[in-house]
């Protein structure tokens, strides 16, 4: 049986190959470890992150827009006051942003090309209104604890002001999952259930909301939330459903093994299942493998193995099995070498990476056998993996 307590130890010992697998095969599709919401796509920077990356950040208003330099009246300097010649008025040759009337509120972000005056800098501004201005002014900086910051932003999820609603969601999209769990009591879970049914809310946000619905602790709320997610899962849809992986992950958190069995029947066991749905199911399983508690790790790996039957996904699944330390799948993995319909280069690299990471003596014998069978292909796969593993050691 798979020994799940060894997973972290295995990953440390086989880090170069595991990282190579992730880089070569899984960059677009895998769940990031704890760096951010795994179901929110590639979120743009938050306003807080943009403030932090700027050398100067200030709240103010447009003073006049006729000609150049463009002038702004500064209300509050958030960062870099020592770099401003005049703390009340800013004049810059040009600033990127939409045309605004005098008096319009803005968040100003500047970066000096070199130490010197403001007119030697690059500037951009974000249009604000009174609501978003107050939101930015009160936003906790990145030096605050994650709990303090997320508790603040939770109040603004799906706020009526679009800029505020989007930025609050971005804060959660960038937050580590364990930090989000710590502020689960601040999340408006009941409201999130309604947002999942709202066609006006962007699908990528729904991936996070569906996941968060799975945080419910009261038995009655968990039953109700599971029923809602199941209804949404059963709805017919096109091949690509943004945020659907978050929906499946939330359902796994609520229902455990019955949810896994449903996903197997609908997606992993069905050769006619849409590729997009299968990808979402695999993403949800990766998430649960790292964060779930009720379903045993070997049962998750057994479900992941079923993805080996999809040629377009097999390389990713082989890497998943290596990350799990599921070495009992060795013969299934090796059996894909030269199997018709499987992309040769990606599958070769995945198989070689899996066998190289496997601590069992049988893996070396299998690799030697494949090397004799097709020396050029194995050498090419080993060379590609060594390049990636070497670059990771150097970084």
N, C-alpha and C positions, 0 to 999 in steps of 0.2 A: 504493500500500500504506500501511497505518497506520504512522505513525512513532512507535513507542513511547517513544523517549527524550524526546519533547516532552511527555509526559503531565504531568509535574510543572509545567513551564513553562506549559502550557495552563491547568492548574487555577489557578495563581496569577493569570494574566491575566484569567480569566473567573470569579473567585471568587464575586462576587455572584450570578450566575445559577446556578452550580453548587450553591452553598449553598441557594439558593431551591428548586431542584429537589429537593435532598435533604430539605429541611424539608417541602415540600408533599406529596411523593409517597412518600418512602422511609423516613420515621421508623420505622414498624413493621417494615419488611422488609429494610432494607439492612444490610450488614455495617459495623459501626463501624470507622474507620480502624485505629488500633493501640491504642485505648483499653482494650479488654477482649476476652475470648474471644467471638468472634462467634456461637458456637453454644451458649451457656449461658443464653440467655434474658435476663432482667433480674434478675441475682442480688442478693440482699439484702446489706446491709453485712456485712463480716467483723467478728469480735470486735476485731481491731486497729483497724479504722476506727471502730468504736463507741467504743473507748478514746480514740482521737485526737480525736473530736468532742466528747467529754465534757470538762468542766473538771477533774473529779476522777475518778480511777479507782483502785480498791483491791481487793485480795483479802482475804477475811475469812470470818466465819461468823455465822450467826444467833445472837444472844445470848438473846433471848426474843421470843415472838410474842404475848404476852398484852397486849392493849390498845395504846394509842398514847402516846408515840411508839414506833416500832419501833426496836429496838436491834441493832446489829451490832458484833461485836468485830473490829477491823482487824488483819490479819496483816502485810500489805505494801501500802504506798501506791505505786502505779505512776505516778501523776500528780497534781499539785495539792496536795501535802502542806501548802504554805503557806496553803491555804484552809481547813484543818481546825483547829478549836479544840482537839480532842483527837486525837492521832495513833493512839490505841489503841481508842477507843470512839466509835461514831457513833450518834446518836439522831436520827431524822427523823420528822416527823409522819405521813408516808405514803410508801410506795415501791411502784412498780408491779412486780409479779412474783407468782408462785404462792405459796400457803401452804407454808411449810417448817417443819420441826421445829427446835428449838434444837440448835446444833452443825452444821447443814447448811452446806456450803461455798458461797460465792457470789462472783461478780464484781460489784462495786458501781460504778455509773456515776452521776455527779451533775453537775448544771448549776445554777449560781446564777442566780436571777432578777435579783438585784442583788448588789453586794458586801455581804457580811454573814455571818450565821451559817448553819449547815447547815439549820436549820429554816425558812430562807427559800428553800430550793432545791427542785428537783425531782430525784427519784432513781428509779432502776430497778435491778434486780439480776437476774443470770443465774445460775440454779442450776448448781452444779458438783459433780462427785465428785472423788475423789482423782486420777484419771487426767486429767480435763479441767482440774483445778486446776493440776497440774504442767505441762500443755501451755500454759496461758495464762501461767503464771509465767515459762516459758522462751522464750515467743514473741518473736522480734525485733521491735522497734518499727519504725514507718514511716520512721524516719530512717536505718535500715540500708539498704544497697544492695538492689536487687531480687534480685540473685543470692543474697545471703546469706539473704534472707527466704524465697525460693522453695525453696532447697535444704533449709531447715528444714521447710517445710510438705510437701514431697514425701514425707517419711518417714511422714506421717500420713494420706495419701490412703487412703480406705476403711478407716480404723482401726476396731477393734471398738467403740469408744465413739462413738455416733452424733453427738454434738455436735462432737467432734474431727474426725470424718470429713467432716462437712458444712462445717465452717469451713476445713479444709485445701483442700477443693475450691473454696470461695468465693475463697480467696486466688488460685488460678489463674484462676478465672473473671473476676476483676477485673484480672489482670495483663496488661500489653501483650504482644502476641504475640512481639515480638522478644526481650523479656526471658525469656519462657518457653523460647524456642529456646536461649537461652544456658545454661539449666540442664537441657537435654534429657538429659544423661548421668545426672542424678539421678532421672529419672522411672522408675518401675517398669513399663517397657513390657510385659514378659512378664505381669506381674500384670494390667495393663490389658486385655490380650487376654482373660483370664479374666473380668474384670469386665463386659466387653461381652456375655458369655453369661449373666451372672447376672441372673435376673429380679427379684431383690430390690434391685438398685441403681437409684436414680431415673434415668429416661430422660435428664433434662437433664444429668446428670453424664456420661452415656455420649457425648454430643456432643463433650465435651472429650477424653475417653479415646480415642475413635475418631480424632480429629484427631492426638492425641499418638502413637498407634500408627504414624502416617505419618512420624514423625521417625526411625524406625529407619535405621541406616546400613549394617549388615552385609547383603550380598546375600541370604544365606539367610534372615535375619530379615525382610527386606523382602518376599521371596517368600511366606513363611509369613503375614505380616501382611496382605498383599494378598489372599491366598486367603481368609483369615478375613473380611475386610471384604466381599469379593465375595459370600460365602455369606450374610452378613447383608443385603446390598443385595437379593439375589434372593429373600429370604423374603417371602411375601405378608403384607400388613399393611393396616391401615385407612388412610384418607385422611391423617390427621394422625399423624406419627411424630416425637415430640419427640427432638431430637438427631440426626435423620437427615441434616441438612445437614452436621454434623460428620463423619458416616460417609462421605458422598460426598467431602468435602474431603480426608479422610485417604486415601481411595482415589486421588484425583487426585494427591496428593503421592507416592504409591508407584508408580503405574502410568503417570502422565502421559497421553499421547495416547490409548492404548487405553481408559483410564478415561473420558476425555472423549467418545470415540465411543460407549461404552456408555451414558453419560448422555443423549446425543443420541437414540439409538435408543429408549431406555426412556421418556424423559420429554419431551424437547423436540420430537421429530419425531412423537410420538404424540398426536393430538388427543383420544384417550380417556384419556390419563394423568391420574391424580388431581391436582387443583389443588395439594394439599399437597405432593405429590412434586415437582411442577414448581417450586414456590416454593423447596423445599429445594435443588433442582439449581441454580437461579439464585443462591441464597445461596452455595453452594459455588464457583460460577464467579466471583462477586465476590471471594471470599476469594482464590482462586488468581490472579486478575488482579492483586491487590495484592502477593501474597507468593510465588507459584509461580515457577519458573525454567525448567522444561523445555519447556512448551508456549508457542509464540510468542504475544505479546499479540493479534496480529491474528486468530489462530485462536480465541482465547477470545472475542473480540468477534463473530466469525462465529457462534459457538454462542449467544451472548447474543441476537443478532438474531432467532433462532428464537422467542424469547419474544414477539416482536411479534405473533405469530399468536394469542396468548391475550388477548382483550379485557380481562379483569380484571387482567392483569399488564402491559399494554403501556406504561402511563405510567411504571412503575418501570423497565422495560427501556429506554425512550427516555432516561431520566435516566442509566442505566448507560452507554449508548452515548456520551452527551455527556461523561461523566466519563472514558471511554476516549479521547476525541478521535476517535471513529470517524465521520468526516464522510462517508465513502463510503455510509453508510446513509441519507443525506438523503432520497432519493426514496422509500425504504421508509417512513420516518418521516412524511413529508408525505402519503403515500398513505393514512394512517390518518385524516386529517381528513375528517369526514363519513362514515366507513365505518360501516356498520350494525353495531350490537351493542357498539360501543365507548363507554364512559362519556364523555360529551361534555366536561364541565368538566375532569376530570383529564387527558384526552388533549389537549385544547386547550392547557392550561398546559404540558404536557410538550413538545408540538411547538413552541410559541413559545419556551420556554426553550432547547430544542435549537438552533433556528435563530438565536436571539439570541447564543448562545455560539459558534456556528460561525464561524470566521474566513474561510471561503470566500465570494467575492462572490455565488455562486449562492444562498446562504442568505438574503441580504437580498432578492434578487429573489423568492424563494419566499414570504418573509414579506409583502412588499408585495402579492403576488398574493392571498394568503389574506386580507389586510386588505381588499382590494377585494371579495373574494368574501363575506366575513362580518365587516364592521367591528365590530359590537357584540361578537361572541365574542372576536375578537383583542384588542380594547381591554380586555375583562374579564380575559383571561388575562395581558396585560401589566401591568395594574394589580395583580393578585394577586402577580405575580413581583416587581414593584417594591417592594411593601410588605415582602416577606421580605428582598429584597436590601438595602433601606434599613435594616431592623432589624439585619441582620448587620454593616453598616458602622458602625452606632452602637455595637455591643456591643464 
